[in-house]
Amino acid sequence: MNCFMIIIEKPYVSDLMIEWLKDSQHPVLANEFAKGLGIEDLHLVDEEETVRRINGGERLYTNSESALSWVLTHTANPALHRAITLCKDKAAMRKALAPLNPSVFYAQYSYEELRGVDPAELPLPVVLKPSVGFCSMGVFVIETPADWHAALETIAAQSATWKKQFPEEVVDLGSFLVESYVEGTEYAVDAYFDDKGKAHVLAVFRHDFASAEDTSDRLYCESDAAIREVTEPMRLWLNSVNEYLDACNFPLHVEVRIQGSTIVPIEINPLRFAGMCCTDLSWYAWNLFTYEAYLENKPVDLPALANAHQGEVFTMAMLKADETVNNPRPFDYDAFSARFTHVLDLRRFDMDATGFYGCLFLQTDEQTADELDFLLHVRLEDFCH
Protein backbone atom coordinates (compact mmCIF):
# COMPACT_ATOMS: atom_id res chain seq x y z
CA MET A 1 0.00 0.00 0.00
CA ASN A 2 1.18 3.51 -0.83
CA CYS A 3 1.88 5.49 2.34
CA PHE A 4 0.81 8.85 1.00
CA MET A 5 -2.14 10.71 -0.51
CA ILE A 6 -2.59 13.10 -3.42
CA ILE A 7 -5.30 15.73 -3.83
CA ILE A 8 -5.81 17.41 -7.18
CA GLU A 9 -7.97 20.50 -7.31
CA LYS A 10 -9.08 23.38 -9.49
CA PRO A 11 -8.27 25.51 -11.32
CA TYR A 12 -5.78 23.40 -13.31
CA VAL A 13 -3.93 20.10 -13.42
CA SER A 14 -1.48 19.34 -16.22
CA ASP A 15 -1.75 16.44 -18.64
CA LEU A 16 1.77 15.50 -17.57
CA MET A 17 0.70 15.05 -13.97
CA ILE A 18 -2.44 13.18 -15.00
CA GLU A 19 -0.41 10.71 -17.04
CA TRP A 20 1.97 10.22 -14.11
CA LEU A 21 -0.99 9.54 -11.80
CA LYS A 22 -2.46 7.05 -14.26
CA ASP A 23 0.84 5.21 -14.75
CA SER A 24 1.80 5.13 -11.07
CA GLN A 25 -1.71 4.34 -9.77
CA HIS A 26 -1.00 6.43 -6.70
CA PRO A 27 -4.07 7.20 -4.54
CA VAL A 28 -6.02 10.36 -5.37
CA LEU A 29 -8.89 11.81 -3.36
CA ALA A 30 -12.18 11.27 -5.20
CA ASN A 31 -13.30 14.88 -4.94
CA GLU A 32 -15.54 16.65 -7.44
CA PHE A 33 -12.60 17.99 -9.45
CA ALA A 34 -10.92 14.59 -9.84
CA LYS A 35 -14.16 12.82 -10.66
CA GLY A 36 -15.10 15.59 -13.07
CA LEU A 37 -12.06 14.87 -15.20
CA GLY A 38 -13.79 11.68 -16.31
CA ILE A 39 -10.55 9.64 -16.34
CA GLU A 40 -11.26 6.01 -15.50
CA ASP A 41 -7.62 5.02 -14.97
CA LEU A 42 -7.09 7.21 -11.91
CA HIS A 43 -6.84 5.40 -8.58
CA LEU A 44 -9.52 7.33 -6.72
CA VAL A 45 -10.10 6.74 -3.01
CA ASP A 46 -12.94 8.04 -0.85
CA GLU A 47 -12.84 10.74 1.81
CA GLU A 48 -12.84 8.28 4.70
CA GLU A 49 -9.64 6.57 3.56
CA THR A 50 -8.03 9.90 2.66
CA VAL A 51 -8.76 11.32 6.11
CA ARG A 52 -7.45 8.18 7.80
CA ARG A 53 -4.18 8.40 5.87
CA ILE A 54 -3.67 12.11 6.53
CA ASN A 55 -4.55 11.84 10.21
CA GLY A 56 -2.09 8.97 10.43
CA GLY A 57 0.73 11.24 9.28
CA GLU A 58 1.19 9.92 5.75
CA ARG A 59 2.73 12.22 3.18
CA LEU A 60 0.31 14.51 1.37
CA TYR A 61 0.71 16.46 -1.86
CA THR A 62 -1.68 18.67 -3.77
CA ASN A 63 -1.28 20.52 -7.05
CA SER A 64 -3.35 23.50 -5.88
CA GLU A 65 -3.89 25.58 -2.76
CA SER A 66 -7.61 25.28 -3.44
CA ALA A 67 -7.31 21.96 -1.59
CA LEU A 68 -6.18 23.57 1.67
CA SER A 69 -9.70 24.30 2.86
CA TRP A 70 -10.71 20.65 2.51
CA VAL A 71 -7.61 19.48 4.39
CA LEU A 72 -8.16 21.91 7.27
CA THR A 73 -11.88 21.15 7.47
CA HIS A 74 -11.86 17.36 7.19
CA THR A 75 -8.65 16.21 8.90
CA ALA A 76 -7.43 16.19 12.48
CA ASN A 77 -3.66 16.43 12.23
CA PRO A 78 -2.58 19.31 14.49
CA ALA A 79 1.03 19.47 13.26
CA LEU A 80 -0.10 19.57 9.64
CA HIS A 81 -2.74 22.21 10.36
CA ARG A 82 -0.23 24.42 12.17
CA ALA A 83 2.29 24.22 9.33
CA ILE A 84 -0.35 25.02 6.71
CA THR A 85 -1.76 27.96 8.65
CA LEU A 86 1.63 29.43 9.48
CA CYS A 87 2.87 29.18 5.90
CA LYS A 88 -0.28 30.52 4.28
CA ASP A 89 -0.55 33.60 6.50
CA LYS A 90 2.37 35.77 5.38
CA ALA A 91 2.11 38.02 8.40
CA ALA A 92 2.20 35.07 10.81
CA MET A 93 5.10 33.58 8.86
CA ARG A 94 7.02 36.87 8.95
CA LYS A 95 6.49 37.12 12.71
CA ALA A 96 7.55 33.52 13.35
CA LEU A 97 10.72 33.85 11.26
CA ALA A 98 11.61 37.35 12.47
CA PRO A 99 14.63 36.04 14.46
CA LEU A 100 16.22 34.97 11.15
CA ASN A 101 15.91 38.50 9.67
CA PRO A 102 15.55 40.98 12.55
CA SER A 103 16.23 44.02 10.32
CA VAL A 104 13.22 43.41 8.05
CA PHE A 105 10.31 45.77 8.77
CA TYR A 106 6.77 44.44 8.62
CA ALA A 107 3.32 45.58 9.69
CA GLN A 108 -0.16 44.12 9.24
CA TYR A 109 -3.31 46.07 8.41
CA SER A 110 -6.91 45.19 7.72
CA TYR A 111 -8.26 46.26 4.35
CA GLU A 112 -10.25 49.02 6.05
CA GLU A 113 -7.12 50.31 7.84
CA LEU A 114 -5.11 50.77 4.63
CA ARG A 115 -6.86 54.06 3.78
CA GLY A 116 -5.79 55.49 7.12
CA VAL A 117 -2.09 54.71 6.68
CA ASP A 118 0.17 57.66 5.92
CA PRO A 119 2.64 56.20 3.39
CA ALA A 120 5.12 59.01 4.13
CA GLU A 121 5.60 57.46 7.57
CA LEU A 122 6.53 54.05 6.14
CA PRO A 123 10.22 53.12 5.65
CA LEU A 124 9.97 53.32 1.85
CA PRO A 125 10.47 51.40 -0.33
CA VAL A 126 8.12 48.71 0.93
CA VAL A 127 6.02 45.91 -0.53
CA LEU A 128 2.26 45.81 -0.02
CA LYS A 129 0.55 42.43 -0.42
CA PRO A 130 -2.33 40.34 0.92
CA SER A 131 -1.45 38.43 4.08
CA VAL A 132 -2.94 35.41 2.31
CA GLY A 133 -2.18 35.51 -1.40
CA PHE A 134 -1.20 33.68 -4.55
CA CYS A 135 0.69 34.36 -7.78
CA SER A 136 1.53 38.03 -7.06
CA MET A 137 -2.13 39.05 -6.99
CA GLY A 138 -2.42 42.31 -5.07
CA VAL A 139 1.36 42.71 -4.69
CA PHE A 140 2.81 46.21 -5.17
CA VAL A 141 6.22 47.81 -4.77
CA ILE A 142 5.70 51.17 -3.01
CA GLU A 143 8.47 53.72 -3.56
CA THR A 144 6.48 56.95 -3.12
CA PRO A 145 3.22 58.00 -1.43
CA ALA A 146 1.70 58.26 -4.92
CA ASP A 147 2.49 54.55 -5.45
CA TRP A 148 0.60 53.74 -2.26
CA HIS A 149 -2.55 55.54 -3.32
CA ALA A 150 -2.40 54.03 -6.83
CA ALA A 151 -2.06 50.53 -5.30
CA LEU A 152 -5.14 51.03 -3.15
CA GLU A 153 -7.13 52.12 -6.17
CA THR A 154 -6.03 49.02 -8.09
CA ILE A 155 -6.94 46.74 -5.20
CA ALA A 156 -10.39 48.31 -5.01
CA ALA A 157 -10.89 47.92 -8.76
CA GLN A 158 -9.63 44.35 -9.06
CA SER A 159 -10.68 42.73 -5.78
CA ALA A 160 -13.93 41.34 -7.16
CA THR A 161 -12.08 39.59 -9.99
CA TRP A 162 -9.48 38.10 -7.65
CA LYS A 163 -12.16 36.81 -5.30
CA LYS A 164 -13.98 35.21 -8.23
CA GLN A 165 -10.86 33.37 -9.40
CA PHE A 166 -9.65 32.01 -6.06
CA PRO A 167 -11.26 31.12 -2.71
CA GLU A 168 -10.32 33.11 0.39
CA GLU A 169 -8.07 30.29 1.60
CA VAL A 170 -5.88 31.12 -1.43
CA VAL A 171 -6.36 34.89 -1.77
CA ASP A 172 -7.85 36.78 1.19
CA LEU A 173 -8.10 40.54 0.77
CA GLY A 174 -9.25 41.17 4.33
CA SER A 175 -5.73 41.59 5.68
CA PHE A 176 -2.56 43.06 4.16
CA LEU A 177 1.13 42.93 4.97
CA VAL A 178 3.54 45.84 4.49
CA GLU A 179 7.18 44.84 4.63
CA SER A 180 10.64 46.03 3.65
CA TYR A 181 11.55 45.88 -0.02
CA VAL A 182 14.47 43.47 -0.02
CA GLU A 183 17.29 43.85 -2.52
CA GLY A 184 18.90 40.83 -4.15
CA THR A 185 18.14 38.06 -6.62
CA GLU A 186 14.79 36.36 -6.23
CA TYR A 187 14.46 32.59 -6.35
CA ALA A 188 11.58 30.14 -6.11
CA VAL A 189 12.40 26.74 -4.64
CA ASP A 190 10.51 23.45 -4.52
CA ALA A 191 11.49 21.55 -1.39
CA TYR A 192 10.18 19.32 1.37
CA PHE A 193 10.84 18.32 4.95
CA ASP A 194 11.25 14.57 5.46
CA ASP A 195 9.98 12.44 8.34
CA LYS A 196 12.77 13.81 10.56
CA GLY A 197 12.13 17.42 9.53
CA LYS A 198 15.23 17.71 7.37
CA ALA A 199 15.06 19.76 4.17
CA HIS A 200 15.48 18.42 0.63
CA VAL A 201 15.67 20.80 -2.35
CA LEU A 202 14.14 19.51 -5.58
CA ALA A 203 14.04 22.58 -7.85
CA VAL A 204 15.57 26.06 -8.01
CA PHE A 205 14.04 28.72 -10.26
CA ARG A 206 15.58 32.16 -10.66
CA HIS A 207 12.71 34.66 -10.79
CA ASP A 208 13.52 37.40 -13.32
CA PHE A 209 11.80 40.76 -13.58
CA ALA A 210 11.49 43.44 -16.24
CA SER A 211 12.29 46.22 -13.72
CA ALA A 212 12.64 46.95 -10.01
CA GLU A 213 8.94 47.85 -9.90
CA ASP A 214 7.84 44.62 -11.61
CA THR A 215 6.09 42.15 -9.27
CA SER A 216 4.81 39.75 -11.91
CA ASP A 217 5.27 36.01 -12.13
CA ARG A 218 6.26 36.25 -15.78
CA LEU A 219 9.63 34.47 -15.85
CA TYR A 220 11.23 31.64 -13.86
CA CYS A 221 14.48 30.05 -15.07
CA GLU A 222 16.07 26.78 -14.01
CA SER A 223 19.73 26.27 -14.90
CA ASP A 224 22.90 24.54 -13.82
CA ALA A 225 24.33 27.87 -12.61
CA ALA A 226 21.35 28.71 -10.38
CA ILE A 227 21.17 25.20 -8.94
CA ARG A 228 24.89 25.06 -8.24
CA GLU A 229 24.80 28.42 -6.46
CA VAL A 230 21.58 28.15 -4.46
CA THR A 231 20.78 24.50 -3.61
CA GLU A 232 23.03 24.03 -0.60
CA PRO A 233 22.49 27.48 1.00
CA MET A 234 18.74 26.99 0.63
CA ARG A 235 18.86 23.53 2.18
CA LEU A 236 20.69 24.89 5.22
CA TRP A 237 18.37 27.90 5.46
CA LEU A 238 15.28 25.71 5.26
CA ASN A 239 16.61 23.59 8.11
CA SER A 240 16.80 26.81 10.15
CA VAL A 241 13.26 27.72 9.09
CA ASN A 242 11.97 24.36 10.28
CA GLU A 243 13.21 25.05 13.77
CA TYR A 244 10.27 27.46 13.90
CA LEU A 245 7.86 25.66 11.54
CA ASP A 246 8.46 22.18 13.02
CA ALA A 247 7.03 20.32 10.01
CA CYS A 248 7.62 16.75 8.87
CA ASN A 249 6.65 15.05 5.60
CA PHE A 250 5.72 18.47 4.25
CA PRO A 251 6.19 19.86 0.71
CA LEU A 252 6.52 23.59 0.13
CA HIS A 253 7.17 26.15 -2.58
CA VAL A 254 9.38 28.92 -1.19
CA GLU A 255 10.11 32.34 -2.65
CA VAL A 256 13.11 34.22 -1.29
CA ARG A 257 15.48 37.10 -2.02
CA ILE A 258 19.19 36.32 -1.72
CA GLN A 259 21.93 38.92 -1.37
CA GLY A 260 25.34 37.57 -0.48
CA SER A 261 24.87 35.15 2.39
CA THR A 262 21.54 36.67 3.48
CA ILE A 263 18.30 34.89 2.62
CA VAL A 264 15.00 36.67 3.26
CA PRO A 265 11.68 34.84 2.75
CA ILE A 266 8.98 36.39 0.60
CA GLU A 267 6.44 33.63 1.02
CA ILE A 268 6.19 29.95 1.84
CA ASN A 269 3.41 28.04 0.09
CA PRO A 270 2.28 24.80 1.77
CA LEU A 271 1.56 21.30 0.44
CA ARG A 272 2.54 22.05 -3.15
CA PHE A 273 5.44 22.87 -5.42
CA ALA A 274 5.40 25.51 -8.18
CA GLY A 275 1.75 26.41 -8.81
CA MET A 276 -0.42 25.54 -11.81
CA CYS A 277 1.74 22.38 -12.20
CA CYS A 278 4.71 24.55 -13.21
CA THR A 279 6.95 22.27 -11.16
CA ASP A 280 6.73 20.12 -14.33
CA LEU A 281 9.58 22.28 -15.64
CA SER A 282 11.91 19.92 -13.76
CA TRP A 283 10.61 17.07 -15.90
CA TYR A 284 11.33 18.93 -19.12
CA ALA A 285 14.78 19.91 -17.83
CA TRP A 286 16.07 16.87 -15.94
CA ASN A 287 13.41 14.14 -16.36
CA LEU A 288 12.54 14.68 -12.70
CA PHE A 289 9.02 14.49 -11.31
CA THR A 290 9.46 16.52 -8.14
CA TYR A 291 6.20 15.24 -6.63
CA GLU A 292 7.33 11.65 -7.25
CA ALA A 293 10.66 12.29 -5.52
CA TYR A 294 8.86 13.73 -2.49
CA LEU A 295 6.06 11.17 -2.21
CA GLU A 296 8.25 8.13 -2.83
CA ASN A 297 11.15 9.49 -0.76
CA LYS A 298 13.59 9.19 -3.66
CA PRO A 299 17.01 10.79 -3.14
CA VAL A 300 17.76 13.52 -5.69
CA ASP A 301 21.20 14.97 -6.43
CA LEU A 302 19.94 18.11 -8.12
CA PRO A 303 23.37 19.65 -8.92
CA ALA A 304 24.45 16.39 -10.58
CA LEU A 305 21.31 16.30 -12.74
CA ALA A 306 21.79 19.90 -13.85
CA ASN A 307 25.53 19.51 -14.44
CA ALA A 308 24.76 17.47 -17.56
CA HIS A 309 23.04 20.54 -19.08
CA GLN A 310 25.61 23.29 -18.62
CA GLY A 311 24.84 26.39 -20.66
CA GLU A 312 21.18 25.44 -21.08
CA VAL A 313 18.36 27.42 -19.46
CA PHE A 314 14.90 25.97 -18.91
CA THR A 315 12.18 28.56 -18.41
CA MET A 316 8.52 28.72 -17.47
CA ALA A 317 6.72 31.93 -18.38
CA MET A 318 3.35 32.68 -16.83
CA LEU A 319 1.26 34.47 -19.45
CA LYS A 320 -0.94 36.71 -17.32
CA ALA A 321 -3.68 38.78 -18.89
CA ASP A 322 -3.57 42.54 -18.39
CA GLU A 323 -6.11 43.17 -15.62
CA THR A 324 -6.81 46.65 -16.98
CA VAL A 325 -8.09 45.25 -20.30
CA ASN A 326 -11.81 44.51 -20.32
CA ASN A 327 -12.98 41.47 -22.27
CA PRO A 328 -9.58 40.61 -23.79
CA ARG A 329 -9.72 38.92 -27.17
CA PRO A 330 -8.61 35.28 -27.74
CA PHE A 331 -4.87 34.72 -27.43
CA ASP A 332 -3.01 33.58 -30.57
CA TYR A 333 -1.00 30.70 -29.11
CA ASP A 334 0.44 29.63 -32.47
CA ALA A 335 1.77 33.09 -33.33
CA PHE A 336 3.25 33.48 -29.85
CA SER A 337 4.90 30.06 -29.92
CA ALA A 338 6.44 30.81 -33.33
CA ARG A 339 8.57 33.55 -31.75
CA PHE A 340 10.74 30.96 -29.98
CA THR A 341 13.32 28.44 -31.10
CA HIS A 342 12.75 25.53 -28.71
CA VAL A 343 9.30 25.41 -27.13
CA LEU A 344 8.93 22.49 -24.72
CA ASP A 345 5.22 23.05 -24.11
CA LEU A 346 2.65 25.83 -24.29
CA ARG A 347 -0.27 25.13 -21.99
CA ARG A 348 -3.59 26.86 -22.49
CA PHE A 349 -5.45 27.96 -19.36
CA ASP A 350 -9.03 29.03 -18.82
CA MET A 351 -8.38 32.76 -18.54
CA ASP A 352 -11.64 33.51 -16.76
CA ALA A 353 -10.86 30.94 -14.07
CA THR A 354 -7.15 31.67 -13.64
CA GLY A 355 -6.37 35.16 -14.96
CA PHE A 356 -3.70 33.63 -17.23
CA TYR A 357 -3.69 32.84 -20.93
CA GLY A 358 -1.38 29.95 -20.20
CA CYS A 359 2.17 28.89 -19.40
CA LEU A 360 5.13 28.59 -21.77
CA PHE A 361 7.92 26.09 -21.14
CA LEU A 362 11.04 27.05 -23.07
CA GLN A 363 14.64 25.94 -23.55
CA THR A 364 17.34 28.45 -24.49
CA ASP A 365 21.13 28.64 -24.69
CA GLU A 366 23.71 31.37 -25.34
CA GLN A 367 22.55 31.76 -28.95
CA THR A 368 18.88 32.19 -28.04
CA ALA A 369 19.18 34.03 -24.71
CA ASP A 370 17.57 37.13 -26.22
CA GLU A 371 14.28 35.22 -26.29
CA LEU A 372 14.11 35.53 -22.49
CA ASP A 373 14.45 39.31 -22.70
CA PHE A 374 11.63 39.33 -25.25
CA LEU A 375 9.47 37.32 -22.84
CA LEU A 376 10.11 39.75 -20.00
CA HIS A 377 9.02 42.79 -21.97
CA VAL A 378 6.47 41.55 -24.52
CA ARG A 379 2.98 43.01 -24.37
CA LEU A 380 0.83 39.89 -24.45
CA GLU A 381 -2.21 41.81 -25.68
CA ASP A 382 -0.37 42.22 -29.01
CA PHE A 383 -1.07 38.51 -29.56
CA CYS A 384 -4.80 38.84 -28.95
CA HIS A 385 -6.97 38.90 -32.06
C-alpha positions in Angstrom: 0.0 0.0 0.0 1.2 3.5 -0.8 1.9 5.5 2.3 0.8 8.9 1.0 -2.1 10.7 -0.5 -2.6 13.1 -3.4 -5.3 15.7 -3.8 -5.8 17.4 -7.2 -8.0 20.5 -7.3 -9.1 23.4 -9.5 -8.3 25.5 -11.3 -5.8 23.4 -13.3 -3.9 20.1 -13.4 -1.5 19.3 -16.2 -1.7 16.4 -18.6 1.8 15.5 -17.6 0.7 15.0 -14.0 -2.4 13.2 -15.0 -0.4 10.7 -17.0 2.0 10.2 -14.1 -1.0 9.5 -11.8 -2.5 7.0 -14.3 0.8 5.2 -14.7 1.8 5.1 -11.1 -1.7 4.3 -9.8 -1.0 6.4 -6.7 -4.1 7.2 -4.5 -6.0 10.4 -5.4 -8.9 11.8 -3.4 -12.2 11.3 -5.2 -13.3 14.9 -4.9 -15.5 16.6 -7.4 -12.6 18.0 -9.4 -10.9 14.6 -9.8 -14.2 12.8 -10.7 -15.1 15.6 -13.1 -12.1 14.9 -15.2 -13.8 11.7 -16.3 -10.6 9.6 -16.3 -11.3 6.0 -15.5 -7.6 5.0 -15.0 -7.1 7.2 -11.9 -6.8 5.4 -8.6 -9.5 7.3 -6.7 -10.1 6.7 -3.0 -12.9 8.0 -0.9 -12.8 10.7 1.8 -12.8 8.3 4.7 -9.6 6.6 3.6 -8.0 9.9 2.7 -8.8 11.3 6.1 -7.4 8.2 7.8 -4.2 8.4 5.9 -3.7 12.1 6.5 -4.6 11.8 10.2 -2.1 9.0 10.4 0.7 11.2 9.3 1.2 9.9 5.7 2.7 12.2 3.2 0.3 14.5 1.4 0.7 16.5 -1.9 -1.7 18.7 -3.8 -1.3 20.5 -7.0 -3.3 23.5 -5.9 -3.9 25.6 -2.8 -7.6 25.3 -3.4 -7.3 22.0 -1.6 -6.2 23.6 1.7 -9.7 24.3 2.9 -10.7 20.6 2.5 -7.6 19.5 4.4 -8.2 21.9 7.3 -11.9 21.1 7.5 -11.9 17.4 7.2 -8.7 16.2 8.9 -7.4 16.2 12.5 -3.7 16.4 12.2 -2.6 19.3 14.5 1.0 19.5 13.3 -0.1 19.6 9.6 -2.7 22.2 10.4 -0.2 24.4 12.2 2.3 24.2 9.3 -0.3 25.0 6.7 -1.8 28.0 8.7 1.6 29.4 9.5 2.9 29.2 5.9 -0.3 30.5 4.3 -0.6 33.6 6.5 2.4 35.8 5.4 2.1 38.0 8.4 2.2 35.1 10.8 5.1 33.6 8.9 7.0 36.9 9.0 6.5 37.1 12.7 7.5 33.5 13.4 10.7 33.8 11.3 11.6 37.4 12.5 14.6 36.0 14.5 16.2 35.0 11.2 15.9 38.5 9.7 15.5 41.0 12.5 16.2 44.0 10.3 13.2 43.4 8.1 10.3 45.8 8.8 6.8 44.4 8.6 3.3 45.6 9.7 -0.2 44.1 9.2 -3.3 46.1 8.4 -6.9 45.2 7.7 -8.3 46.3 4.3 -10.2 49.0 6.1 -7.1 50.3 7.8 -5.1 50.8 4.6 -6.9 54.1 3.8 -5.8 55.5 7.1 -2.1 54.7 6.7 0.2 57.7 5.9 2.6 56.2 3.4 5.1 59.0 4.1 5.6 57.5 7.6 6.5 54.1 6.1 10.2 53.1 5.6 10.0 53.3 1.8 10.5 51.4 -0.3 8.1 48.7 0.9 6.0 45.9 -0.5 2.3 45.8 0.0 0.5 42.4 -0.4 -2.3 40.3 0.9 -1.4 38.4 4.1 -2.9 35.4 2.3 -2.2 35.5 -1.4 -1.2 33.7 -4.6 0.7 34.4 -7.8 1.5 38.0 -7.1 -2.1 39.1 -7.0 -2.4 42.3 -5.1 1.4 42.7 -4.7 2.8 46.2 -5.2 6.2 47.8 -4.8 5.7 51.2 -3.0 8.5 53.7 -3.6 6.5 56.9 -3.1 3.2 58.0 -1.4 1.7 58.3 -4.9 2.5 54.6 -5.5 0.6 53.7 -2.3 -2.5 55.5 -3.3 -2.4 54.0 -6.8 -2.1 50.5 -5.3 -5.1 51.0 -3.1 -7.1 52.1 -6.2 -6.0 49.0 -8.1 -6.9 46.7 -5.2 -10.4 48.3 -5.0 -10.9 47.9 -8.8 -9.6 44.3 -9.1 -10.7 42.7 -5.8 -13.9 41.3 -7.2 -12.1 39.6 -10.0 -9.5 38.1 -7.7 -12.2 36.8 -5.3 -14.0 35.2 -8.2 -10.9 33.4 -9.4 -9.6 32.0 -6.1 -11.3 31.1 -2.7 -10.3 33.1 0.4 -8.1 30.3 1.6 -5.9 31.1 -1.4 -6.4 34.9 -1.8 -7.8 36.8 1.2 -8.1 40.5 0.8 -9.2 41.2 4.3 -5.7 41.6 5.7 -2.6 43.1 4.2 1.1 42.9 5.0 3.5 45.8 4.5 7.2 44.8 4.6 10.6 46.0 3.7 11.5 45.9 0.0 14.5 43.5 0.0 17.3 43.8 -2.5 18.9 40.8 -4.1 18.1 38.1 -6.6 14.8 36.4 -6.2 14.5 32.6 -6.3 11.6 30.1 -6.1 12.4 26.7 -4.6 10.5 23.5 -4.5 11.5 21.5 -1.4 10.2 19.3 1.4 10.8 18.3 5.0 11.3 14.6 5.5 10.0 12.4 8.3 12.8 13.8 10.6 12.1 17.4 9.5 15.2 17.7 7.4 15.1 19.8 4.2 15.5 18.4 0.6 15.7 20.8 -2.3 14.1 19.5 -5.6 14.0 22.6 -7.8 15.6 26.1 -8.0 14.0 28.7 -10.3 15.6 32.2 -10.7 12.7 34.7 -10.8 13.5 37.4 -13.3 11.8 40.8 -13.6 11.5 43.4 -16.2 12.3 46.2 -13.7 12.6 46.9 -10.0 8.9 47.8 -9.9 7.8 44.6 -11.6 6.1 42.2 -9.3 4.8 39.8 -11.9 5.3 36.0 -12.1 6.3 36.3 -15.8 9.6 34.5 -15.9 11.2 31.6 -13.9 14.5 30.1 -15.1 16.1 26.8 -14.0 19.7 26.3 -14.9 22.9 24.5 -13.8 24.3 27.9 -12.6 21.3 28.7 -10.4 21.2 25.2 -8.9 24.9 25.1 -8.2 24.8 28.4 -6.5 21.6 28.2 -4.5 20.8 24.5 -3.6 23.0 24.0 -0.6 22.5 27.5 1.0 18.7 27.0 0.6 18.9 23.5 2.2 20.7 24.9 5.2 18.4 27.9 5.5 15.3 25.7 5.3 16.6 23.6 8.1 16.8 26.8 10.2 13.3 27.7 9.1 12.0 24.4 10.3 13.2 25.0 13.8 10.3 27.5 13.9 7.9 25.7 11.5 8.5 22.2 13.0 7.0 20.3 10.0 7.6 16.7 8.9 6.6 15.1 5.6 5.7 18.5 4.2 6.2 19.9 0.7 6.5 23.6 0.1 7.2 26.2 -2.6 9.4 28.9 -1.2 10.1 32.3 -2.6 13.1 34.2 -1.3 15.5 37.1 -2.0 19.2 36.3 -1.7 21.9 38.9 -1.4 25.3 37.6 -0.5 24.9 35.1 2.4 21.5 36.7 3.5 18.3 34.9 2.6 15.0 36.7 3.3 11.7 34.8 2.8 9.0 36.4 0.6 6.4 33.6 1.0 6.2 30.0 1.8 3.4 28.0 0.1 2.3 24.8 1.8 1.6 21.3 0.4 2.5 22.0 -3.1 5.4 22.9 -5.4 5.4 25.5 -8.2 1.8 26.4 -8.8 -0.4 25.5 -11.8 1.7 22.4 -12.2 4.7 24.5 -13.2 6.9 22.3 -11.2 6.7 20.1 -14.3 9.6 22.3 -15.6 11.9 19.9 -13.8 10.6 17.1 -15.9 11.3 18.9 -19.1 14.8 19.9 -17.8 16.1 16.9 -15.9 13.4 14.1 -16.4 12.5 14.7 -12.7 9.0 14.5 -11.3 9.5 16.5 -8.1 6.2 15.2 -6.6 7.3 11.6 -7.2 10.7 12.3 -5.5 8.9 13.7 -2.5 6.1 11.2 -2.2 8.2 8.1 -2.8 11.1 9.5 -0.8 13.6 9.2 -3.7 17.0 10.8 -3.1 17.8 13.5 -5.7 21.2 15.0 -6.4 19.9 18.1 -8.1 23.4 19.6 -8.9 24.5 16.4 -10.6 21.3 16.3 -12.7 21.8 19.9 -13.8 25.5 19.5 -14.4 24.8 17.5 -17.6 23.0 20.5 -19.1 25.6 23.3 -18.6 24.8 26.4 -20.7 21.2 25.4 -21.1 18.4 27.4 -19.5 14.9 26.0 -18.9 12.2 28.6 -18.4 8.5 28.7 -17.5 6.7 31.9 -18.4 3.4 32.7 -16.8 1.3 34.5 -19.4 -0.9 36.7 -17.3 -3.7 38.8 -18.9 -3.6 42.5 -18.4 -6.1 43.2 -15.6 -6.8 46.7 -17.0 -8.1 45.3 -20.3 -11.8 44.5 -20.3 -13.0 41.5 -22.3 -9.6 40.6 -23.8 -9.7 38.9 -27.2 -8.6 35.3 -27.7 -4.9 34.7 -27.4 -3.0 33.6 -30.6 -1.0 30.7 -29.1 0.4 29.6 -32.5 1.8 33.1 -33.3 3.2 33.5 -29.8 4.9 30.1 -29.9 6.4 30.8 -33.3 8.6 33.6 -31.7 10.7 31.0 -30.0 13.3 28.4 -31.1 12.7 25.5 -28.7 9.3 25.4 -27.1 8.9 22.5 -24.7 5.2 23.0 -24.1 2.7 25.8 -24.3 -0.3 25.1 -22.0 -3.6 26.9 -22.5 -5.5 28.0 -19.4 -9.0 29.0 -18.8 -8.4 32.8 -18.5 -11.6 33.5 -16.8 -10.9 30.9 -14.1 -7.1 31.7 -13.6 -6.4 35.2 -15.0 -3.7 33.6 -17.2 -3.7 32.8 -20.9 -1.4 29.9 -20.2 2.2 28.9 -19.4 5.1 28.6 -21.8 7.9 26.1 -21.1 11.0 27.1 -23.1 14.6 25.9 -23.6 17.3 28.4 -24.5 21.1 28.6 -24.7 23.7 31.4 -25.3 22.5 31.8 -28.9 18.9 32.2 -28.0 19.2 34.0 -24.7 17.6 37.1 -26.2 14.3 35.2 -26.3 14.1 35.5 -22.5 14.4 39.3 -22.7 11.6 39.3 -25.2 9.5 37.3 -22.8 10.1 39.8 -20.0 9.0 42.8 -22.0 6.5 41.5 -24.5 3.0 43.0 -24.4 0.8 39.9 -24.5 -2.2 41.8 -25.7 -0.4 42.2 -29.0 -1.1 38.5 -29.6 -4.8 38.8 -28.9 -7.0 38.9 -32.1 
